[in-house]
Amino acid sequence: MLKINRWPCLVGIAAVVSCLTPAGAAGQDADAADAPAPVAQADLEWVEIVPGISFAAVYGQWDAEAHGKFVRFEPGAAAPLHRHSSAYRGVMVQGRLTNPYPGEEAVEMAPGDYWHVPAGMAHANECVSEEPCLFFTYGDAAWDITMADD
């Protein structure tokens, strides 16, 4: 399994971070669940994982444990068919992103749309808007990625 430890991001958020943050401040561990956890956009630390795709941790360490993070795709950026060993949930904040599964037609996800990707399910992603795509994800385990052939 290929484990990528870092990906890139772009756009501003603001109040969305506070609303979606169940525990901890940016990059802090999820064990602070009983403490208030507002996270300002200015406090996000973006890490480019591959050209055009970035992550910014909101809580937890996304490459080691349960976590919440923002993901940013530059316009036209795409992640080919791949899998993750644990499930994740996503909510679009900005832009339009496709998240197709093999054998399914790509549906554009718009701001406010939600999706769930079960553990091991092959899927792809592409930012199809002229503006960067920004979404928030929650994973109950470490994030990893393996390229898929199907």
HUWOPE-V14240 format. One record per run of one state. SS is the DSSP state (H for helix, E for strand, - for the rest). FROM is the first residue (numbers start at 1). TO is the last residue. Records with the same first field share a line. If there is no record, write none. Layout:
SS: FROM-TO + FROM-TO
//
This chain:
-: 1-14 + 21-27 + 29-29 + 33-40 + 44-45 + 51-52 + 60-66 + 74-77 + 84-87 + 95-96 + 99-107 + 110-113 + 118-122 + 128-132 + 140-145 + 148-150
H: 15-20 + 30-32 + 41-43
E: 28-28 + 46-50 + 53-59 + 67-73 + 78-83 + 88-94 + 97-98 + 108-109 + 114-117 + 123-127 + 133-139 + 146-147
//
